Amino acid sequence: MALVICPQRQSVLDAIGPVLVTGGPGSGKTTIALAKAQRLIAVGLPPGQTVLFLSFSRAAVARVVEASKAQLPKASQSKLSIQTFHSFFWEILKAYGYLLGAPRRLRLLLPHDETAMRHQFESEGGNWATERERLFRKEGLVAFDLFSTKAHALLAASARLRSLFSCRHPMIVVDEAQDTADDQWQCVRLLSENTQLVCLADLDQQIYDFRPGVSSERITHIMEALQPLRVDLQGQNHRSPNSEIVTFANDMLLGTPRGAAYQGVSRMNFRANADRRDAAIRSAVGIAIQKAKAAATPNDVENLALLATWGRGVNIISRALNGDGTNKSIPHRVMIDEASVLLSSRMVAFLLEPRPAESAELTDLADALDLAAAVFRARGGNGNLSQAQRLAISATQSRAGTAPRANGVAAKLLDALRTLRVHNFSGEPKRDWIEARRILREAGANPLESIANDAEQLVAFQRGRRIASSLTDLWQSQGNYCNARTALDAALAEDQLLSGGNDLHGIQVMTVHKSKGKEFDAVIIFDDPNSSPLIFCPEDAPHPRCRRLLRVGITRARHHVLMLTDMYRPSELMTGHRL
């Protein structure tokens, strides 16, 4: 957005102490923060110094990166460090974690690995918090949830470390400050002793207050601790300025329907039976795109999001878009819980690796069974944990030299490994990945088929490019995919920590929580009482938490919002709205 300097924005640019900028979606909080960073950079930062911009999600970081490219001169962009909290805290831990009693070399415990380990550990009656601490101190494995806790412990204990990082970052911008957890907030508060802190916040977008340490009083804490200049940009809207999308969102938040239509907002009803519902979902995509094109200038629509409050709703939307053989599939990407998908992908990477000699095939089978067991542990639930246990028992038996019983899952997997031993891969990672997945899917065992289907979703998460590059490097350097799992894990770790973001072109399907920090030309909110209720959690009327989440989903849209609602059982939150 073009920067228009008003007295409020000028006060932000001129401030030399801490600043708190509040405002709704599209009010220009990020734009003025980047302008302030540019002013400091233009004065001249010594070598090694950068302005640090912290945000929660990779998608939000990617959005800020794109904004900085458009707003800052190219020479200034290298002086802007845009990171997630996790990546910043990981830098601190890698360098100084040993001061907390951990080994000098730390390793990431990736979220999908932690999920699998935790489900198994807790099913046996263990305390995961205690085990997670032991893994940190004894094995140097760091779970993501420990990043902020351990970084806080380091900064609180050492004035020298605080001085070091403050000197490195003379200005720190904290995006979505209202959602910082206690340890995250305390880290930046400690650094504010010797650096300028700029906090950006939307008081009506706090949707992560269910997470431990996230306080509804965070803005009060900021005001009390920093006594900042406070600038409120509420009421300004540069994301959807030619519509009444934000007005509708605010009326939803406050429960004050005006009983008349809103520009840029429409409603479509569906009948509850599955066929009619799925047909309505498919039709809604075309309708929302056309309405967004009519409102956009020029008439370009790059993306659309279908949002649900529950994962069950995400699955229903995706199945509807996939079609049933009669209806053509509508290409889309799904953002859901990644744990089992990433572990299933590790299984496929294992299948790409060169197989050992026939004499070691039972050990090879045991490794494969262990990988399969991890997938089912990550899924959780009694049925999946029972399946994981059966696979783990088979792995132990194979490692002891016992051949698998005929027609069992282990025997089917062994046949697949034998096929792969004589299979010639092409050296083209995408083709070879599909081929390995096909061999697993066609092995003839339902658990293996489900793992293959899970791994197919890796493309939906937009991880393919980074992983393909790593696999290509392996093939070019050694003529095979030896250590494919290591390459996969490195690519996933880089994606988790660095300034990457998902490609948001095309049609996206996700929960409203996952949409935060993203923008779309058009948004469809799925209001289904069975799979995606707008009142998604138990709370008394007027349902403030549910209304805040709904406001977040609505304000992701630039040009149009379509409310897709059950005809006979619309949400109570829709009462009084005539769209």
TIDOTOR-132006 format. One record per residue (C-alpha): residue number from 1; residue in one letter; x, y, z. Coordinates in steps of 0.001 Angstrom, whole numbers, plus 524288, in hexadecimal, padded with zeros to 5 digits. Layout:
<nodes>
 pos code     X     Y     Z
 NUM    a     X     Y     Z
...
</nodes>
This chain:
<nodes>
 pos code     X     Y     Z
   1    m 80000 80000 80000
   2    a 80457 80DEF 7FD63
   3    l 808B3 814EA 809A7
   4    v 800F3 8211A 80CE1
   5    i 8073C 828BA 817DE
   6    c 7FD67 82E03 82187
   7    p 80071 833E3 82EE4
   8    q 7FEAB 82681 8355A
   9    r 80824 81FCD 82C2B
  10    q 811AC 82B0A 82D2D
  11    s 811F3 82950 83BEC
  12    v 815B0 81AFE 839EA
  13    l 820B4 81ED8 830BD
  14    d 825CE 82925 83A23
  15    a 8250E 8211B 846A3
  16    i 83216 81D88 84CD4
  17    g 82C79 81526 857BB
  18    p 82364 8095E 857D6
  19    v 81744 809FF 84F38
  20    l 80A6A 80283 84F31
  21    v 802CC 80369 84282
  22    t 7F50F 7FDDD 842F7
  23    g 7EB23 7FC5C 83819
  24    g 7E2C6 7F2CC 830A3
  25    p 7E606 7EA79 824C0
  26    g 7EB6A 7F298 8199D
  27    s 7ED06 7FEE2 821E7
  28    g 7FB48 8005D 81DFB
  29    k 80242 7FBD1 82A48
  30    t 80C62 7F408 822A1
  31    t 80E3A 7FEDC 818A9
  32    i 81172 80946 822B5
  33    a 81A62 7FFD9 829FD
  34    l 821FB 7FD3F 81D6F
  35    a 822B8 80BDD 81ADF
  36    k 8285E 80E03 82871
  37    a 8322A 80317 8262E
  38    q 8360D 80942 8193B
  39    r 8385E 81653 81FE0
  40    l 841B8 81006 82993
  41    i 84892 80845 81EED
  42    a 84A26 8147C 816A0
  43    v 85179 81B38 821B8
  44    g 85B6E 8105F 820B7
  45    l 85C93 803DF 82888
  46    p 86A30 7FE8F 82B8F
  47    p 86DFE 7F151 825CF
  48    g 86721 7E639 82CDC
  49    q 85B8A 7EE61 83154
  50    t 84DC7 7EC40 82C13
  51    v 83FF1 7F023 82F5F
  52    l 8393A 7E3E8 83480
  53    f 82B21 7E14C 8308F
  54    l 824ED 7D63C 83873
  55    s 8184D 7CF34 8352B
  56    f 811D8 7C244 83891
  57    s 80F3C 7BB39 82BD8
  58    r 8172D 7B898 81FB8
  59    a 80BEB 7BDEC 817B3
  60    a 80C1F 7CAD6 81F10
  61    v 81AD4 7CB9C 81D74
  62    a 81981 7C917 80ED4
  63    r 80F5F 7D3F5 80DF1
  64    v 81888 7DD86 814B3
  65    v 823AE 7D959 80BCC
  66    e 81B65 7DC6D 7FFD7
  67    a 8173F 7E979 805A8
  68    s 8255B 7ED04 808A0
  69    k 82961 7EA06 7FA9B
  70    a 81EE7 7F33F 7F5A7
  71    q 82150 7FDED 7FFB0
  72    l 82FED 7FE16 80281
  73    p 83B1D 800C1 7F90F
  74    k 84298 7F484 7F5A5
  75    a 84EB9 7F95E 7FCAF
  76    s 846FE 7FA8A 80959
  77    q 840CD 7ED08 8090A
  78    s 84D1C 7E629 80DC3
  79    k 84C79 7EE5F 81A1E
  80    l 83F09 7E8FC 81D6F
  81    s 83EAD 7DBDA 8246E
  82    i 830F0 7D626 82360
  83    q 82F46 7C9F4 82B9A
  84    t 825A4 7C1C4 83315
  85    f 82709 7C191 841CB
  86    h 82B63 7B375 84084
  87    s 83683 7B67D 83730
  88    f 83B64 7C1C4 83FA0
  89    f 83AF7 7B9D8 84C1F
  90    w 84197 7AE6A 84545
  91    e 84CF9 7B761 841EC
  92    i 84E5A 7BAA7 85056
  93    l 84D74 7AC72 854A8
  94    k 856F1 7A72F 84A91
  95    a 86154 7B09B 84F24
  96    y 85EF6 7B0E0 85DC7
  97    g 8563B 7A582 861A1
  98    y 861B8 79E93 86801
  99    l 8613F 7A8E2 872B7
 100    l 85491 7A268 87737
 101    g 85B0B 7952B 878C7
 102    a 857F2 78FAF 86B53
 103    p 8621A 789A6 86237
 104    r 86974 7937A 859E9
 105    r 863B0 78DD8 84D71
 106    l 854EE 78F1C 84D63
 107    r 84BA0 78890 843F3
 108    l 83D9A 78BB3 84078
 109    l 832C7 782CA 844EB
 110    l 829BA 7858F 8398B
 111    p 81B3E 786E6 83CEA
 112    h 81708 77A9C 835BE
 113    d 8217D 7729F 83CC1
 114    e 81D7A 77865 849CB
 115    t 80F3E 77527 84710
 116    a 81286 766E2 84492
 117    m 81B51 765F2 85082
 118    r 811BA 76CED 85970
 119    h 805F2 76493 855CC
 120    q 80DAB 7582D 8586B
 121    f 813D8 75D66 86501
 122    e 80714 76245 86AB4
 123    s 7FFD9 755CC 8670A
 124    e 8096A 74EC9 87009
 125    g 80685 75816 87B3D
 126    g 81274 760D9 879C6
 127    n 81324 76F83 87C4E
 128    w 816F8 775A1 86F5F
 129    a 81B4C 782A7 87544
 130    t 8254B 77B77 87D9A
 131    e 829D0 7732D 87237
 132    r 82AFC 77F0A 86956
 133    e 833E0 7858D 87356
 134    r 83C20 7793C 8745C
 135    l 83D9E 778B2 86592
 136    f 84283 786BD 865C1
 137    r 84C72 7851F 870B4
 138    k 8515C 77764 86DDB
 139    e 84FE3 7759E 85F30
 140    g 84FD8 78394 85A1D
 141    l 84288 781CC 853A9
 142    v 83AA8 78E5C 85401
 143    a 82BE4 78E19 8522D
 144    f 825FA 79A47 84C20
 145    d 81DFA 79D2D 85850
 146    l 82A9C 79EA7 86009
 147    f 83074 7A90F 85737
 148    s 82A9C 7B4EE 85DCF
 149    t 82BF8 7AF3B 86B92
 150    k 83A6A 7AC62 869F2
 151    a 83D46 7B91E 862BC
 152    h 836A2 7C07C 86DCB
 153    a 83EC6 7B93C 877D9
 154    l 84B4B 7BD24 870C6
 155    l 847BE 7CB6A 86EF4
 156    a 84298 7CCDB 87CDE
 157    a 84F24 7C755 88290
 158    s 85904 7CEE8 87A6B
 159    a 859C5 7DDA3 878AD
 160    r 86501 7DB3F 86F57
 161    l 85C84 7D323 86647
 162    r 851D7 7DD71 866C6
 163    s 85BB6 7E7DB 8632B
 164    l 8611A 7DF70 8582B
 165    f 853FC 7DD4A 8518B
 166    s 84F5B 7EB36 853F8
 167    c 85BAD 7F043 84D7A
 168    r 8595F 7E73C 84200
 169    h 84B3A 7EBE9 8408A
 170    p 849D4 7FA5C 84424
 171    m 83B5A 7F96E 84090
 172    i 8323A 7EDC8 84256
 173    v 82494 7ED89 83C76
 174    v 81B2D 7E3CA 842B6
 175    d 80FE0 7E020 839DB
 176    e 802E9 7DBF5 83FF7
 177    a 807F1 7DF66 84D70
 178    q 7FAAE 7DC6E 85391
 179    d 7FD1D 7CDE1 85146
 180    t 80A9C 7CCEF 85759
 181    a 80BBC 7C2A8 861FB
 182    d 8120C 7C60B 86EF0
 183    d 81FC7 7C171 86B85
 184    q 81F68 7C7D5 85E13
 185    w 81AF8 7D49F 863EB
 186    q 8250B 7D40C 86ED3
 187    c 82FFB 7D1C6 864F1
 188    v 82CDD 7DDE4 85D0F
 189    r 82A35 7E5A3 86976
 190    l 837DC 7E259 86E5E
 191    l 83DD7 7E66A 86164
 192    s 83646 7F33A 861C2
 193    e 83F9A 7F7E5 86C74
 194    n 84976 7FB60 861DD
 195    t 841ED 7FB04 85512
 196    q 835FD 801F5 84FAB
 197    l 829FF 7F934 85014
 198    v 81EB7 7FB5A 846A7
 199    c 812C5 7F2EF 849A6
 200    l 807D3 7F106 83FBB
 201    a 7FAC8 7EC11 844CF
 202    d 7EC86 7EA36 8418E
 203    l 7E4A6 7E989 84E01
 204    d 7D994 7E235 8474C
 205    q 7E201 7D7A8 8410E
 206    q 7E687 7D037 84CF0
 207    i 7E28A 7C26B 84927
 208    y 7ED98 7BAB9 84F7B
 209    d 7EA06 7BDC0 85D94
 210    f 7E773 7AF29 85F81
 211    r 7F622 7ACBF 85EAF
 212    p 7FDE5 7AC23 86B58
 213    g 803A3 7B94A 86F03
 214    v 7FBB3 7C180 86575
 215    s 7F4C7 7CBF0 86D5E
 216    s 7E915 7D44C 869F8
 217    e 7F012 7DEDB 871DF
 218    r 7FC30 7DF32 8694C
 219    i 7F9D7 7ED09 8645D
 220    t 7F866 7F180 87276
 221    h 8055B 7EAD3 8759A
 222    i 80BDC 7F1DD 86A42
 223    m 8069D 7FEF3 86E90
 224    e 80AB6 7FCFB 87CB4
 225    a 81856 7F7BE 879CF
 226    l 81C4A 800AD 86E95
 227    q 813B7 80CC0 87011
 228    p 81460 80E00 86140
 229    l 80F4C 8180A 857E8
 230    r 80227 81258 85414
 231    v 7FCCA 814EE 8468C
 232    d 7EF79 80FA4 842BA
 233    l 7ECB4 80DB5 83430
 234    q 7DF88 80764 836D8
 235    g 7D589 80A7C 82C68
 236    q 7DF6D 80B3B 82151
 237    n 7DE8F 80058 8174F
 238    h 7E7E2 7FEA2 80BED
 239    r 7E5B9 7F016 809A2
 240    s 7D7A0 7F102 804DD
 241    p 7D55A 7FFB7 803BF
 242    n 7CACB 7FF14 7F941
 243    s 7C1F8 7F5E6 800C0
 244    e 7BAE7 7F482 80DB6
 245    i 7C1CA 7E7E7 8115E
 246    v 7C7D8 7ED9F 81DAF
 247    t 7BAE5 7F3F1 82166
 248    f 7B44A 7E6B6 82057
 249    a 7BF3F 7E05E 8282B
 250    n 7BE12 7EA79 832ED
 251    d 7AF51 7E8FA 83364
 252    m 7B151 7DA5C 834C6
 253    l 7BB19 7DCC4 83FA9
 254    l 7B220 7E5E6 84728
 255    g 7A58A 7DE8D 84437
 256    t 79F5B 7EA97 83E03
 257    p 7998F 7E666 830E3
 258    r 7948E 7F1D6 8291B
 259    g 78A42 7E9B6 82229
 260    a 78EAD 7EDE3 81491
 261    a 7986E 7E95C 80A6A
 262    y 7A6F2 7EC80 80AF1
 263    q 7AEE0 7EFBA 7FEE2
 264    g 7B85E 7E4A3 7FC59
 265    v 7B0E7 7DAB5 8048D
 266    s 7A724 7D072 80014
 267    r 7A059 7C45C 80543
 268    m 79D71 7B73A 7FF26
 269    n 79511 7ACBD 80597
 270    f 796AB 79E1D 80413
 271    r 78E63 79262 8077D
 272    a 79416 78976 811CB
 273    n 7946D 77CA5 80A40
 274    a 7A235 77996 8058C
 275    d 79FAC 77A5D 7F6D4
 276    r 79911 787A4 7F783
 277    r 7A30D 78CBF 8012A
 278    d 7AE9C 7887D 7F8C4
 279    a 7A86A 78E2F 7EC88
 280    a 7A67F 79B0E 7F3B6
 281    i 7B4D2 79B39 7F7F2
 282    r 7B920 79976 7E9E0
 283    s 7AFAD 7A3CC 7E4E5
 284    a 7B3C5 7AD59 7EF76
 285    v 7C1B2 7AD44 7EA46
 286    g 7BD7E 7B205 7DCE0
 287    i 7B3FB 7BC05 7E27B
 288    a 7BE07 7C1BA 7EBEF
 289    i 7C864 7C2B1 7E159
 290    q 7BF1D 7C9C2 7D820
 291    k 7BAE5 7D354 7E2A6
 292    a 7C915 7D5EA 7E654
 293    k 7CCA9 7D83D 7D80E
 294    a 7C189 7E1EE 7D6C8
 295    a 7C6AF 7E981 7E285
 296    a 7D549 7E8C0 7DF8E
 297    t 7DCB8 7F29F 7D780
 298    p 7E1D8 7ED40 7CE8B
 299    n 7D90C 7E14D 7CE2D
 300    d 7E3CC 7D82B 7D2CE
 301    v 7E0EB 7CE32 7DD53
 302    e 7ECCB 7C663 7E18C
 303    n 7E759 7BEC6 7ECE4
 304    l 7DB8C 7BAA2 7F4B4
 305    a 7DA7E 7B474 8022A
 306    l 7D002 7AB63 80762
 307    l 7D05E 7AC26 8162A
 308    a 7CAB6 7A302 82068
 309    t 7CB2F 7A3BB 82F25
 310    w 7CE49 7953F 830E5
 311    g 7D737 78BD2 829BC
 312    r 7CB3C 78381 826D3
 313    g 7C5DE 78EB0 81EB5
 314    v 7D2C6 78FD6 81775
 315    n 7D1E3 78175 813D7
 316    i 7C3D6 782DF 80EFE
 317    i 7C761 78E94 80691
 318    s 7D31A 7879B 800CB
 319    r 7CB2C 77B67 7FD96
 320    a 7C0D3 783BE 7F6FD
 321    l 7CB19 78A7F 7EEA1
 322    n 7D184 77D97 7EB22
 323    g 7C4EC 7793C 7E48C
 324    d 7BF04 76BBE 7E3E0
 325    g 7C2B8 7672E 7D657
 326    t 7B6C3 76D9E 7D046
 327    n 7BACF 77B4B 7D437
 328    k 7C81E 77FD7 7CFD8
 329    s 7D21B 78247 7DA87
 330    i 7D484 79083 7DE10
 331    p 7E329 7921C 7E0EC
 332    h 7E5D3 79746 7EE90
 333    r 7EF76 796C6 7F9BA
 334    v 7EC35 79261 80770
 335    m 7F296 79753 813E3
 336    i 7EFC7 78DE0 81EF8
 337    d 7F757 7877D 82A01
 338    e 8042E 783B9 823B1
 339    a 809D3 779FE 82D5A
 340    s 80577 76D30 82731
 341    v 80793 7729B 81978
 342    l 815AC 77639 81C2F
 343    l 8186E 7693A 822CF
 344    s 81224 76218 8175F
 345    s 81AFE 769EA 80E6A
 346    r 826C0 76570 8163A
 347    m 8224B 75785 81356
 348    v 82237 75A88 804B4
 349    a 82FB1 760BB 805C3
 350    f 83455 75420 80C2F
 351    l 82EFD 74C6A 800AD
 352    l 836EE 754E6 7F761
 353    e 84388 7515E 7FE3E
 354    p 84BB6 7461D 7F8B0
 355    r 84790 73923 7FE86
 356    p 851CC 730F0 8058F
 357    a 855EE 72366 80173
 358    e 84C14 71847 8027D
 359    s 85302 71338 80E95
 360    a 84F11 71FB3 815CB
 361    e 84118 72069 810F3
 362    l 83AE3 71D61 81E23
 363    t 84261 7289D 8247B
 364    d 83DE6 73132 8193D
 365    l 82FF2 72C9E 81B95
 366    a 83122 72FBD 82A1D
 367    d 8353F 73DAE 826F8
 368    a 829AC 73F1F 81DBC
 369    l 8202E 739CB 827E3
 370    d 8255C 7435E 83202
 371    l 822EF 74E97 82892
 372    a 81528 749BB 8260B
 373    a 8128F 74883 8349E
 374    a 8168A 756C2 83693
 375    v 80C0C 75B04 82CEE
 376    f 8014C 75457 8349D
 377    r 8066F 75975 8419B
 378    a 805AA 76742 83C33
 379    r 7F77F 76558 83853
 380    g 7F3F3 76212 84656
 381    g 7E7A2 75B45 84AFE
 382    n 7E64E 74D79 85015
 383    g 7E4F1 74714 842CB
 384    n 7F0F0 74DA9 83D16
 385    l 7F91D 74B32 84940
 386    s 7F54B 73CCF 848D6
 387    q 7F982 73C45 83A9C
 388    a 8064A 742E9 83E30
 389    q 808A7 738D6 848CA
 390    r 80659 72D88 83F63
 391    l 80FE0 7336C 835A4
 392    a 819F5 735AA 84052
 393    i 818D3 72776 844CF
 394    s 81AD2 722F1 836C5
 395    a 826CC 72BC3 835F3
 396    t 82C9A 72597 84224
 397    q 82A25 717F5 83CCB
 398    s 83042 71B5B 82FAB
 399    r 83C2C 72142 83647
 400    a 83D91 71470 83DD4
 401    g 83DD1 70CFB 830F2
 402    t 82FD0 707CE 830DD
 403    a 82994 707C4 82372
 404    p 81C0E 70E18 822E0
 405    r 80FF8 705A1 82247
 406    a 80A2F 703F9 814C1
 407    n 8006B 70E25 80FF4
 408    g 8026E 7170E 81BB6
 409    v 805CB 7257F 81AC4
 410    a 8142C 7229A 81D37
 411    a 81470 71879 81251
 412    k 80E04 721E0 808D2
 413    l 817CF 72C5D 80C70
 414    l 8230E 722CE 80A91
 415    d 81E11 71FCC 7FCDA
 416    a 81E03 72E66 7F9EF
 417    l 82C09 72FB8 7FEC1
 418    r 83021 72457 7F61F
 419    t 829CC 72AF6 7EA7D
 420    l 83131 73773 7EDA6
 421    r 83E22 73022 7EECC
 422    v 83E0C 72D5D 7E03A
 423    h 836DB 739C1 7DC2E
 424    n 83E42 743D0 7D426
 425    f 83ACA 751B8 7D7A7
 426    s 83BBF 75C4E 7CD4D
 427    g 84301 766E3 7D4D1
 428    e 8376C 7700A 7D375
 429    p 832CB 771CB 7E192
 430    k 82490 774CF 7DEB1
 431    r 822D2 768DF 7D605
 432    d 82A6F 76006 7DF30
 433    w 822D6 764D0 7EB1B
 434    i 81608 76174 7E454
 435    e 81B5E 7542B 7E067
 436    a 81FC8 750AC 7EE37
 437    r 812B1 75506 7F37C
 438    r 80B96 74CC8 7E942
 439    i 8132D 74092 7ED17
 440    l 80F7F 742D9 7FB47
 441    r 80138 74575 7F81C
 442    e 80029 7392B 7EFE1
 443    a 806D1 73071 7F9EF
 444    g 7F99B 72AC3 7FD85
 445    a 7F84B 72F0E 80BC0
 446    n 7EEFF 739A3 81076
 447    p 7F88E 73FD7 81A31
 448    l 802C0 7414D 80F83
 449    e 7F8C4 746D4 80615
 450    s 7F4B0 750FE 81015
 451    i 802ED 7551F 811F9
 452    a 8048C 7568C 80344
 453    n 7F834 75ECA 80290
 454    d 7FCFE 76757 80DB1
 455    a 809F3 769B8 806DC
 456    e 802AD 76E4F 7FACE
 457    q 7FE5E 77A4A 8026F
 458    l 80C53 77F32 80384
 459    v 80A0B 7862E 7F6AB
 460    a 7FE4E 78D04 7FCAF
 461    f 80735 79295 80728
 462    q 8102F 7985F 7FCC1
 463    r 81C19 7918B 80222
 464    g 81F44 78AF9 7F534
 465    r 8288D 794FB 7EF7B
 466    r 83221 79582 7FACB
 467    i 83207 786C4 7FC6F
 468    a 83395 7843F 7EDD2
 469    s 83F7B 78D1F 7EDAE
 470    s 845AE 7857F 7F8E0
 471    l 842EB 7787B 7F243
 472    t 84855 77D84 7E55C
 473    d 854FA 78132 7EC2F
 474    l 85602 7735A 7F18D
 475    w 853FD 76D22 7E441
 476    q 85D76 77618 7DD56
 477    s 86826 77409 7E76D
 478    q 86704 7654E 7E958
 479    g 85DE0 75F9F 7DF1E
 480    n 853AE 75B17 7E8F0
 481    y 84B3A 75FE3 7F430
 482    c 853A7 75B2F 7FF60
 483    n 85050 7631D 80BA6
 484    a 8437B 767BE 805B7
 485    r 83D74 76838 81357
 486    t 8482E 77139 8182E
 487    a 84610 77A26 80C7D
 488    l 83766 77A08 80EE9
 489    d 838E7 77D69 81D45
 490    a 8427D 78862 81A3A
 491    a 83916 78E28 81048
 492    l 82DB9 78D4F 819CF
 493    a 835B5 79359 824CC
 494    e 839A2 79E8A 81BF1
 495    d 82B7F 7A073 81802
 496    q 8270B 7A06A 82635
 497    l 83107 7AA5E 82AB3
 498    l 834A9 7B364 81FBD
 499    s 82D50 7BDFD 818D4
 500    g 825AF 7B500 81005
 501    g 81731 7B589 80DAE
 502    n 80D44 7AD8E 8068E
 503    d 809FE 7B128 7F8A6
 504    l 7FC54 7B6B4 7F9F3
 505    h 7F8BE 7B704 7EB91
 506    g 7ECDB 7AF6F 7E717
 507    i 7E272 7A977 7EFCC
 508    q 7E635 7A723 7FE03
 509    v 7DEB7 79F42 80835
 510    m 7E1FC 7A0FC 8169B
 511    t 7DCD6 7A3F2 8241C
 512    v 7DA58 7B20F 827E2
 513    h 7E567 7B125 831CC
 514    k 7EEF5 7ADA8 826FA
 515    s 7EA42 7B90D 81EAA
 516    k 7EF30 7C33B 82838
 517    g 7F9D9 7CBA5 82248
 518    k 7F58C 7C85C 8146F
 519    e 7EDF8 7CFFF 80A19
 520    f 7E54B 7CB19 7FF1D
 521    d 7DDB0 7D16B 7F413
 522    a 7D18C 7C9F3 7F837
 523    v 7CDC9 7C253 80461
 524    i 7C2FF 7B84B 80674
 525    i 7BF1A 7B5DF 8149A
 526    f 7B93D 7A83A 81615
 527    d 7AE3B 7A874 8202E
 528    d 7AA50 79A50 82278
 529    p 7A517 7967E 82FF3
 530    n 7AAB0 788C0 82F04
 531    s 7B863 78AFC 829D4
 532    s 7BB37 79997 82A4D
 533    p 7B2A4 7A0AA 83441
 534    l 7B502 7AF26 835BA
 535    i 7B290 7AD43 84446
 536    f 7BD99 7A38E 844EB
 537    c 7C04E 7A2E8 85384
 538    p 7B839 7A302 86010
 539    e 7B640 7B0EF 864C8
 540    d 7AAE2 7B93B 86909
 541    a 7A41C 7C308 86049
 542    p 7A7CF 7CBFD 85A04
 543    h 7B2ED 7C267 856C5
 544    p 7BE46 7CC3C 85671
 545    r 7C8DF 7C24B 85348
 546    c 7C136 7BCB4 847D9
 547    r 7BE27 7CA5B 842E0
 548    r 7CC95 7CE2E 84351
 549    l 7D02B 7C24A 83B51
 550    l 7C584 7C504 8316E
 551    r 7CA4E 7D310 83017
 552    v 7D7FC 7CDFF 82D15
 553    g 7D2B2 7C52B 82251
 554    i 7CA4B 7CFB8 81C1E
 555    t 7D52F 7D9DD 81BFC
 556    r 7DE69 7D0F1 8146D
 557    a 7D702 7D535 8082C
 558    r 7DB02 7E048 7FF45
 559    h 7CF46 7E0A7 7F620
 560    h 7C472 7D755 7FA1B
 561    v 7BF7E 7CEBB 8052E
 562    l 7B546 7C431 80302
 563    m 7AE6D 7BE33 80EBE
 564    l 7AAFF 7B01A 80B1C
 565    t 7A042 7AC86 814B8
 566    d 79798 7A0FF 81803
 567    m 78A28 7A4D8 812F6
 568    y 78252 79F7D 81E60
 569    r 78C31 7A085 82978
 570    p 79408 7AD04 827AB
 571    s 79CDC 7B126 832BA
 572    e 79748 7B98A 83D84
 573    l 7A1D6 7C376 839EB
 574    m 79B0A 7C5A8 82CD2
 575    t 78E57 7CA03 83360
 576    g 78A13 7D764 82E98
 577    h 7938C 7D7FD 82332
 578    r 78D16 7D995 815E7
 579    l 79758 7D6F8 80B92
</nodes>
